Amino acid sequence: MKEIFNSESMQALVEKGMDLGIEAGKSIIVAVVIYFVGKALISLVNRMLSGMMERRNVDPAIQSFVKSLANILLMILLAISVVSALGVNTTSFAALLASGGVAVGMALSGNLQNLAGGIVILLFRPFKVGDFIEAQGVAGTVKQIQIFNTLLTTGDNKIIIVPNAKLSNDMVVNYSKGGTRRVDWTFTISYGDDYDKAKAVLTQFMSEDKRIKQDPAPFVALNNLADSAVEIVVRAWVDGGDYWDVYFAVNQRVKQIFDEQHIAMTYPHLNVHLDK
């Protein structure tokens, strides 16, 4: 009787194991099919999304961010589908995923703010790659807009990393947004020099430099009668990329022209008169 019982038990156990194996095999096959079909669909969606954004001339930085975000979300959905096909309770899995997300979110709250700031920058585009901006006490050319940070290159080739949360919530001065920039100079002459002559010299020089725009025309005027000099203000519009070249070139050329015309560029001084 014991031998019959053992034989029947073994046979039932084997049959149950075979049934479980068949069911598990079916689940694994379905999960594998779902995985490969899902991967193919994700690739198709990514190509369609990429093509749509390229046809609409979406900024490359925005394209990269949107494609990465869409790919991550689709992969999460695919993982949930595969786990569900294997027979795992997706409700518990989703609850665990949500709990983990909350914990990670609390740990990375600063980075999440930077992520939100990056989304705002990419959507509203207060600046783009190549713009010269000033923010958070630093100034430089935008080299790269990342998800969490923006990289600026200074004039002496230093890389400054600025958190996107700061850039999206604080004042940003974009010197390249308008395409052109106004250059301002203040030149001084002595009270003994002819102001009209100095103004004519400056006006003529401003009309000769091809980098200086004539519409609107350069502005030259007497700005201030200072203690030891007559101040002449000069304003002219140039392309944003020519700003510093024109600024330094005009300083040098005005010094040369004033020397040639015997117009004295004054400096702070004090005259003392002694009465006998």
TAJO-V165908 format. One record per residue. RES is the residue in one small letter. PHI is phi in degrees with one decimal (NA if undefined). NEAR is the number of other ideal C-beta (glycine too) atoms within 8 Angstrom. Layout:
res=<RES & RES>
phi=<PHI & PHI>
near=<NEAR & NEAR>
//
This chain:
res=<m & k & e & i & f & n & s & e & s & m & q & a & l & v & e & k & g & m & d & l & g & i & e & a & g & k & s & i & i & v & a & v & v & i & y & f & v & g & k & a & l & i & s & l & v & n & r & m & l & s & g & m & m & e & r & r & n & v & d & p & a & i & q & s & f & v & k & s & l & a & n & i & l & l & m & i & l & l & a & i & s & v & v & s & a & l & g & v & n & t & t & s & f & a & a & l & l & a & s & g & g & v & a & v & g & m & a & l & s & g & n & l & q & n & l & a & g & g & i & v & i & l & l & f & r & p & f & k & v & g & d & f & i & e & a & q & g & v & a & g & t & v & k & q & i & q & i & f & n & t & l & l & t & t & g & d & n & k & i & i & i & v & p & n & a & k & l & s & n & d & m & v & v & n & y & s & k & g & g & t & r & r & v & d & w & t & f & t & i & s & y & g & d & d & y & d & k & a & k & a & v & l & t & q & f & m & s & e & d & k & r & i & k & q & d & p & a & p & f & v & a & l & n & n & l & a & d & s & a & v & e & i & v & v & r & a & w & v & d & g & g & d & y & w & d & v & y & f & a & v & n & q & r & v & k & q & i & f & d & e & q & h & i & a & m & t & y & p & h & l & n & v & h & l & d & k>
phi=<NA & -64.4 & -66.4 & -63.8 & -63.1 & -64.5 & -66.5 & -66.4 & -65.8 & -63.7 & -64.1 & -65.3 & -65.2 & -64.0 & -62.5 & -65.1 & -63.9 & -63.9 & -61.7 & -64.4 & -63.4 & -64.0 & -63.0 & -63.9 & -61.3 & -60.5 & -62.9 & -66.0 & -62.8 & -62.4 & -63.1 & -63.7 & -62.3 & -60.9 & -62.8 & -70.7 & -65.0 & -63.1 & -62.0 & -64.2 & -66.0 & -63.7 & -61.1 & -65.1 & -62.9 & -62.5 & -66.6 & -64.1 & -64.4 & -63.4 & -63.5 & -64.2 & -70.5 & -67.2 & -65.4 & -93.2 & 56.2 & -70.6 & -55.0 & -55.2 & -64.5 & -68.4 & -57.6 & -61.2 & -66.1 & -64.0 & -63.7 & -65.1 & -64.5 & -63.2 & -64.6 & -63.7 & -63.5 & -66.3 & -66.9 & -64.3 & -62.6 & -64.4 & -62.3 & -64.2 & -63.6 & -64.9 & -62.3 & -64.7 & -65.8 & -79.7 & 94.7 & -79.1 & -67.9 & -70.8 & -63.7 & -65.7 & -63.2 & -65.9 & -63.9 & -64.5 & -64.0 & -65.8 & -62.4 & -62.9 & -64.1 & -63.8 & -63.6 & -65.0 & -62.1 & -66.8 & -71.9 & -115.3 & -60.3 & -63.4 & -67.7 & -66.4 & -64.5 & -67.0 & -62.6 & -62.3 & -64.1 & -63.6 & -63.7 & -61.4 & -63.6 & -69.4 & -80.4 & -95.6 & 50.4 & -66.2 & -154.8 & -135.8 & -60.2 & 101.6 & -76.1 & -97.8 & -127.6 & -131.2 & -162.0 & 55.4 & 79.5 & -127.9 & -137.8 & 178.7 & -89.7 & -67.7 & -93.1 & -158.0 & -107.1 & -95.2 & -66.0 & -104.7 & -137.3 & -118.6 & -100.1 & -112.9 & -109.8 & -82.2 & -63.4 & -98.8 & 66.6 & -91.7 & -97.6 & -111.4 & -101.4 & -113.7 & -61.0 & -64.1 & -61.3 & -67.1 & -70.8 & -85.4 & -114.0 & -129.6 & -71.7 & -126.9 & -98.5 & -105.0 & -80.6 & -103.6 & -60.7 & -82.1 & 89.0 & -120.9 & -135.8 & -94.9 & -101.1 & -116.4 & -127.8 & -130.2 & -109.1 & -119.7 & -132.4 & -78.7 & -66.5 & -83.5 & -88.7 & -85.0 & -64.1 & -60.3 & -65.4 & -63.5 & -64.3 & -63.9 & -63.8 & -66.5 & -63.1 & -63.9 & -63.9 & -64.3 & -82.3 & -90.2 & -76.0 & -68.4 & -78.4 & -88.1 & -75.8 & -98.5 & -137.3 & -72.2 & -69.5 & -57.8 & -113.1 & -129.9 & -157.0 & -74.9 & -93.9 & -161.5 & -99.4 & -82.1 & -62.4 & -129.2 & -163.9 & -99.4 & -94.9 & -113.6 & -95.8 & -128.6 & -131.3 & -148.8 & -102.7 & -138.4 & -65.4 & -54.7 & -71.7 & -96.5 & -53.4 & -71.0 & -61.4 & -67.9 & -58.3 & -71.7 & -63.9 & -67.3 & -55.8 & -66.8 & -68.0 & -64.3 & -60.5 & -65.6 & -65.8 & -63.7 & -64.9 & -65.2 & -90.8 & 57.6 & -103.9 & -81.4 & -90.9 & -82.3 & -140.1 & -57.7 & -153.3 & -134.3 & -93.2 & -113.2 & -110.7 & -106.7 & -96.6 & -74.5>
near=<4 & 5 & 6 & 7 & 8 & 8 & 8 & 8 & 8 & 8 & 8 & 8 & 8 & 8 & 8 & 8 & 8 & 8 & 8 & 8 & 8 & 8 & 8 & 8 & 8 & 8 & 11 & 9 & 8 & 9 & 11 & 8 & 8 & 12 & 10 & 8 & 8 & 13 & 9 & 8 & 8 & 12 & 8 & 8 & 10 & 11 & 8 & 8 & 11 & 10 & 8 & 8 & 12 & 9 & 6 & 6 & 4 & 9 & 8 & 6 & 10 & 11 & 12 & 8 & 12 & 11 & 12 & 9 & 8 & 11 & 10 & 8 & 8 & 11 & 9 & 8 & 9 & 13 & 8 & 11 & 10 & 12 & 10 & 9 & 10 & 9 & 5 & 8 & 5 & 9 & 6 & 8 & 11 & 9 & 8 & 8 & 8 & 8 & 8 & 8 & 8 & 8 & 8 & 8 & 9 & 7 & 6 & 8 & 8 & 8 & 8 & 9 & 9 & 14 & 11 & 11 & 15 & 15 & 9 & 10 & 15 & 11 & 7 & 5 & 8 & 7 & 11 & 9 & 8 & 6 & 12 & 11 & 15 & 8 & 13 & 7 & 3 & 10 & 9 & 13 & 9 & 15 & 9 & 7 & 12 & 9 & 9 & 9 & 10 & 12 & 13 & 15 & 10 & 11 & 4 & 4 & 6 & 7 & 9 & 10 & 8 & 13 & 11 & 19 & 11 & 11 & 15 & 11 & 6 & 8 & 4 & 10 & 8 & 10 & 11 & 11 & 7 & 6 & 6 & 9 & 10 & 8 & 12 & 7 & 11 & 9 & 12 & 12 & 14 & 9 & 5 & 4 & 11 & 6 & 10 & 6 & 10 & 15 & 12 & 8 & 12 & 13 & 10 & 8 & 12 & 12 & 9 & 6 & 10 & 4 & 8 & 12 & 9 & 6 & 4 & 5 & 5 & 12 & 9 & 10 & 7 & 10 & 7 & 6 & 5 & 8 & 4 & 8 & 12 & 13 & 12 & 16 & 12 & 14 & 10 & 13 & 11 & 14 & 10 & 12 & 4 & 9 & 12 & 6 & 8 & 14 & 10 & 8 & 9 & 14 & 9 & 8 & 9 & 12 & 9 & 8 & 11 & 14 & 8 & 6 & 9 & 5 & 13 & 9 & 9 & 10 & 7 & 7 & 6 & 5 & 4 & 4 & 4 & 4 & 3 & 2>
//
